[in-house]
């Protein structure tokens, strides 16, 4: 991820897990959650306007919760990211999703995909699938498991999708 974030054409968009936790843990949090979500949608769309690739990622801060609470929290966080993708699906040309649970929730909840089409592997163990959108477009989605690839995998995949050069 760090190598991708160093590219000047990429705009880092970081979701602070502590801030998200405070919002989701508070009473009557729907309004605060919507404001939080709209902040990210605005920042991602601003990246598009500047001709940059938004790179959405979560902060890597330690949460002191028991394993059950931690699982539930990360599931909520992945669902939040899936909601962002759902709102942006007609605005993006492709999606690179890193992590198994997050990718699954993006496909199932964010994109409401009953099925996707496996196009092949872009790198060993890293698949590209497509989903047919309602507007007739096909959305390519890279499903990048967290434990696969090298430090340059994301950069190389990004370069292919941005037609920067082949590797």
Secondary structure by P-SEA (a helix, b strand, c coil): cccccccccbbbbbbcaaaaaaaaacccaaaaaaaaaaaaaaaaaaaaaacbbbbbbbbbccccccaaaaaaaaaaaaaaaaaaaaaccccccbbbbccaaaaaaaaccccccccccccccccccbbbbbbbccccbbbbbbbccccccccaaaaaaaaaaaccccc
